[in-house]
Amino acid sequence: MLSQQTVLMTQGHGDQLTAELNGTALFRYHYRPQLPAAECPSPYMHPLRTLAGRVVSGNRPHDHRWHKGLAMTASHLSGQNFWGGGTYTPGAPDAGYLDLPNVGRQDHLGFGSIDSTGFTEELAWITADGELWIRERRRVSVQDVDRAEGSWTLEFSTELRNVRREPLLFGSPAVFGRAQAAYCGFFWRGPRSFIGGRVLAADGLEGSAVMGAASPWLAYVGEHDEVDGHATLLFRADPADDEGGRPHWFVRSETVPMVNPSLAFAEERELAAGAVLARRYRVTIADGAWNRATIAAHLERCPW
């Protein structure tokens, strides 16, 4: 049954916020993480769980220590790195990645509100040189809890205001020449057991054909370790945004499980001085392996 159930938001350890529903911790939000500077210390959500308590996010995997569950990132921002790890640099050895002194951070400034469905937060994006470039306001909330369907939805909205006094350019490795490496923005890293998961999108697209597609939704179906069964994550973008809710999707499944509605899939995105880039996403997290019919039924019940 679809409902808007009360979520218990509890703070702990002075740096975490947990969203709990009927005894299940749906997600833990780390808003002041103690991380190496090279990993771009920034708020993130991990673990994400289904209503049955199954974990559907990965954190600091050995292949990419800077991948943190579900987070807002920018791999290339006017020469700065707000994601962590090496920066793709055309012509450089080792597949083009260099560890540069350009990794910034996202500082938690405070919560505007914490209520029965979620929270609002103010953040500052600070460069490696200590300059404030972006003031961000985000809202994270729990929506559309459906016990019969075995799903709940996380809604993430953000407003990124350029306070640098000159344009900011969002980019990605793909923009600078590395094919199909367009990660930039709202980014999910799945657990290692989800490698080889099934990827679906609108218009009958599936598997590798989804990479770069402009689609209103993307579904990732993975299988758990330790316990029997699957889980599905259904990603959507708000049709009211300037892309009409059809972002170009960066997604991988064969080597690492990751999904990102890219802000810069093929070309840089300019954010003028004083301007605001607004985005709103929904991630429906469900127990079980959803197919196209299940997805269509959910989207009909839970439209934007």
C-alpha positions as CSV (number, residue, x, y, z in Angstrom):
1,M,0.0,0.0,0.0
2,L,1.4,3.4,-1.0
3,S,1.8,5.7,2.0
4,Q,3.8,8.6,3.3
5,Q,5.0,7.0,6.5
6,T,6.8,8.9,9.3
7,V,10.5,8.6,9.1
8,L,12.6,8.9,12.2
9,M,15.6,11.1,11.6
10,T,18.2,10.7,14.3
11,Q,21.6,12.4,14.6
12,G,24.6,10.5,16.0
13,H,28.3,11.0,16.6
14,G,28.0,14.6,15.6
15,D,28.5,13.8,12.0
16,Q,25.7,11.4,10.9
17,L,22.0,11.5,10.3
18,T,20.0,8.2,10.0
19,A,16.6,7.8,8.3
20,E,14.7,5.0,10.0
21,L,11.3,3.5,9.1
22,N,9.7,0.9,11.2
23,G,13.0,-0.3,12.5
24,T,14.9,-0.3,9.2
25,A,17.6,2.3,8.7
26,L,16.9,3.3,5.1
27,F,20.0,5.3,4.8
28,R,22.8,7.0,6.8
29,Y,23.8,10.5,5.8
30,H,27.4,11.3,6.7
31,Y,27.5,15.1,6.7
32,R,30.9,15.7,8.2
33,P,32.9,12.7,7.1
34,Q,36.5,12.3,8.3
35,L,38.2,11.4,5.0
36,P,41.6,11.9,3.4
37,A,41.8,15.2,1.5
38,A,42.5,13.3,-1.8
39,E,39.0,11.7,-1.5
40,C,37.2,15.1,-1.5
41,P,35.6,15.1,1.9
42,S,31.9,15.6,1.2
43,P,28.5,14.5,2.5
44,Y,27.2,11.2,1.2
45,M,24.6,8.4,1.9
46,H,25.7,4.9,2.8
47,P,24.5,2.4,3.5
48,L,21.3,2.6,1.4
49,R,18.9,-0.2,2.2
50,T,15.7,-1.7,0.8
51,L,12.6,-2.0,3.0
52,A,13.8,-5.6,3.8
53,G,17.1,-4.1,5.1
54,R,19.3,-5.2,2.1
55,V,22.2,-3.0,1.4
56,V,22.3,-1.5,-2.2
57,S,25.3,0.9,-2.0
58,G,29.1,0.6,-1.9
59,N,31.6,2.7,0.0
60,R,35.3,3.2,-0.5
61,P,35.8,0.2,-2.8
62,H,39.4,-0.8,-3.4
63,D,39.2,0.2,-7.0
64,H,38.0,3.7,-6.3
65,R,38.4,4.7,-2.7
66,W,36.7,8.1,-3.3
67,H,33.4,6.4,-4.4
68,K,30.9,7.0,-1.5
69,G,27.5,5.4,-1.8
70,L,25.2,8.2,-3.2
71,A,26.6,11.7,-3.4
72,M,26.7,14.9,-5.3
73,T,30.0,15.3,-7.2
74,A,31.8,17.1,-9.9
75,S,34.8,15.4,-11.4
76,H,35.9,18.5,-13.4
77,L,34.8,22.0,-12.4
78,S,36.9,24.7,-13.9
79,G,40.1,22.8,-13.2
80,Q,39.1,21.7,-9.7
81,N,38.1,18.1,-8.7
82,F,35.1,17.8,-6.4
83,W,34.9,14.0,-6.6
84,G,38.3,12.7,-5.5
85,G,41.0,10.6,-6.9
86,G,43.0,11.4,-10.0
87,T,42.0,14.0,-12.5
88,Y,41.7,12.9,-16.1
89,T,44.4,14.8,-18.1
90,P,44.7,14.2,-21.8
91,G,48.1,12.9,-22.8
92,A,49.1,11.9,-19.3
93,P,50.4,8.4,-18.7
94,D,48.6,5.7,-16.6
95,A,45.3,6.0,-18.7
96,G,45.4,9.8,-18.5
97,Y,44.8,10.2,-14.8
98,L,47.1,12.3,-12.6
99,D,47.0,12.9,-8.8
100,L,46.9,16.7,-8.8
101,P,46.7,19.2,-5.9
102,N,43.2,20.3,-7.1
103,V,40.9,18.2,-5.0
104,G,38.4,20.3,-3.1
105,R,35.8,19.6,-0.4
106,Q,32.1,20.2,0.4
107,D,31.6,21.6,3.9
108,H,28.4,21.1,5.8
109,L,27.3,24.5,7.0
110,G,24.1,23.5,8.8
111,F,20.7,22.0,8.6
112,G,17.9,24.3,7.7
113,S,15.3,21.8,8.9
114,I,15.0,18.2,10.0
115,D,11.4,16.8,9.8
116,S,9.4,13.6,9.6
117,T,10.3,12.9,6.0
118,G,13.8,14.3,5.6
119,F,16.1,17.4,5.9
120,T,17.4,20.5,4.2
121,E,21.1,21.4,4.3
122,E,23.4,24.3,3.4
123,L,26.9,23.5,2.0
124,A,29.9,25.2,0.7
125,W,32.1,23.9,-2.1
126,I,35.7,24.9,-1.3
127,T,38.6,24.5,-3.7
128,A,42.0,23.0,-2.8
129,D,43.2,26.6,-2.4
130,G,40.5,27.4,0.1
131,E,38.3,29.5,-2.3
132,L,34.5,29.4,-2.0
133,W,33.0,28.6,-5.4
134,I,29.6,27.2,-4.8
135,R,26.9,27.7,-2.1
136,E,24.6,24.7,-2.2
137,R,21.1,24.1,-0.7
138,R,19.9,20.5,-0.8
139,R,16.8,18.6,0.3
140,V,16.8,14.9,0.9
141,S,13.5,13.2,1.7
142,V,11.7,9.8,1.8
143,Q,8.7,9.5,-0.5
144,D,6.2,6.9,-1.7
145,V,6.7,4.1,0.7
146,D,4.9,1.0,-0.8
147,R,4.9,-2.1,1.4
148,A,3.0,-4.2,-1.1
149,E,5.5,-3.3,-3.9
150,G,8.5,-3.5,-1.5
151,S,9.8,-0.1,-2.4
152,W,10.5,3.4,-1.2
153,T,11.8,6.5,-2.9
154,L,14.6,8.9,-2.0
155,E,14.2,12.3,-3.4
156,F,17.3,14.5,-3.8
157,S,17.1,18.1,-4.8
158,T,19.9,20.6,-5.1
159,E,20.5,24.3,-5.9
160,L,24.1,25.1,-6.8
161,R,24.8,28.8,-6.8
162,N,28.0,30.1,-8.4
163,V,29.5,32.6,-6.0
164,R,32.9,32.8,-7.8
165,R,32.1,36.0,-9.7
166,E,33.1,34.3,-13.0
167,P,31.6,31.4,-14.9
168,L,32.1,27.9,-13.7
169,L,32.4,25.0,-16.2
170,F,31.2,21.5,-15.2
171,G,33.0,18.8,-17.2
172,S,33.9,15.2,-17.3
173,P,36.7,12.9,-18.7
174,A,34.5,12.3,-21.7
175,V,34.4,16.1,-22.4
176,F,38.2,16.0,-22.6
177,G,38.5,12.9,-24.7
178,R,38.0,9.7,-22.7
179,A,35.1,7.9,-24.3
180,Q,32.2,6.9,-22.2
181,A,33.6,8.3,-19.0
182,A,31.1,11.1,-18.5
183,Y,30.6,11.0,-14.8
184,C,29.7,14.3,-13.2
185,G,26.9,15.1,-10.7
186,F,24.6,12.9,-8.7
187,F,26.4,9.6,-8.5
188,W,25.6,6.2,-7.1
189,R,28.1,3.4,-6.5
190,G,26.6,0.0,-6.0
191,P,27.9,-2.9,-3.9
192,R,30.4,-5.3,-5.5
193,S,27.9,-8.1,-5.8
194,F,25.9,-5.9,-8.3
195,I,28.7,-6.2,-10.9
196,G,27.0,-7.7,-14.0
197,G,23.6,-6.3,-13.1
198,R,20.9,-5.6,-15.6
199,V,20.5,-2.1,-16.9
200,L,17.2,-0.9,-18.4
201,A,16.0,2.5,-19.8
202,A,13.0,3.8,-21.7
203,D,12.3,3.1,-25.4
204,G,13.4,-0.5,-25.0
205,L,17.1,0.3,-24.3
206,E,19.1,-2.2,-22.4
207,G,22.6,-3.0,-21.4
208,S,25.4,-1.1,-23.0
209,A,22.9,0.7,-25.3
210,V,21.9,2.8,-22.2
211,M,25.3,4.5,-22.0
212,G,24.8,8.1,-23.1
213,A,21.1,7.7,-23.8
214,A,18.7,10.6,-23.0
215,S,16.0,8.8,-21.1
216,P,13.5,9.8,-18.4
217,W,14.5,6.8,-16.3
218,L,17.2,4.2,-15.8
219,A,16.8,1.0,-13.8
220,Y,19.6,-1.1,-12.3
221,V,18.9,-4.6,-11.1
222,G,21.5,-6.3,-9.0
223,E,21.8,-9.5,-7.0
224,H,22.9,-9.7,-3.4
225,D,25.7,-11.6,-1.8
226,E,25.0,-13.6,1.4
227,V,21.2,-13.5,1.1
228,D,19.1,-14.8,-1.8
229,G,17.4,-12.3,-4.0
230,H,17.7,-9.1,-6.1
231,A,17.1,-5.4,-5.7
232,T,16.2,-2.7,-8.2
233,L,17.1,0.9,-8.2
234,L,15.0,3.1,-10.4
235,F,16.6,6.6,-11.2
236,R,14.6,9.5,-12.5
237,A,15.1,13.2,-13.2
238,D,12.5,15.9,-12.7
239,P,10.8,16.7,-16.1
240,A,10.7,20.4,-15.0
241,D,14.5,20.8,-15.2
242,D,16.2,22.4,-18.3
243,E,16.8,19.0,-19.9
244,G,13.1,18.0,-19.7
245,G,13.9,15.2,-17.3
246,R,15.9,13.3,-19.9
247,P,19.5,13.5,-18.8
248,H,22.3,11.6,-20.7
249,W,23.1,8.6,-18.5
250,F,26.5,7.5,-17.5
251,V,26.2,3.9,-16.4
252,R,28.5,0.8,-16.0
253,S,27.7,-2.7,-14.8
254,E,30.3,-5.1,-16.2
255,T,33.3,-3.9,-14.2
256,V,31.8,-1.7,-11.6
257,P,28.2,-0.9,-10.7
258,M,27.6,2.9,-11.1
259,V,24.9,5.3,-12.3
260,N,25.0,9.0,-12.9
261,P,22.6,11.4,-14.7
262,S,25.6,13.3,-16.1
263,L,25.8,17.1,-16.0
264,A,28.4,17.0,-18.8
265,F,28.2,14.0,-20.9
266,A,29.5,15.4,-24.2
267,E,30.3,19.0,-23.6
268,E,31.0,21.4,-20.7
269,R,28.0,23.0,-18.9
270,E,28.5,26.6,-18.0
271,L,27.1,28.1,-14.8
272,A,27.3,31.9,-15.0
273,A,28.4,34.0,-12.1
274,G,25.6,34.4,-9.6
275,A,23.4,31.8,-11.4
276,V,21.9,28.7,-9.9
277,L,21.9,25.2,-11.3
278,A,18.9,23.3,-10.0
279,R,18.3,19.6,-10.2
280,R,15.9,17.1,-8.6
281,Y,16.2,13.3,-8.7
282,R,14.3,10.4,-7.4
283,V,15.8,7.0,-6.7
284,T,13.2,4.2,-6.0
285,I,14.8,1.4,-4.1
286,A,13.0,-1.9,-4.3
287,D,13.3,-5.5,-3.1
288,G,13.2,-7.9,-6.1
289,A,14.1,-7.8,-9.8
290,W,11.8,-5.4,-11.5
291,N,11.0,-5.8,-15.2
292,R,9.6,-3.2,-17.6
293,A,6.0,-4.0,-16.6
294,T,6.8,-3.5,-12.9
295,I,8.6,-0.2,-13.7
296,A,5.7,1.1,-15.9
297,A,3.2,0.3,-13.2
298,H,5.3,2.1,-10.6
299,L,5.7,5.2,-12.8
300,E,2.0,5.3,-13.3
301,R,1.2,5.2,-9.6
302,C,4.0,7.6,-8.7
303,P,4.3,10.3,-11.4
304,W,6.2,13.5,-10.8
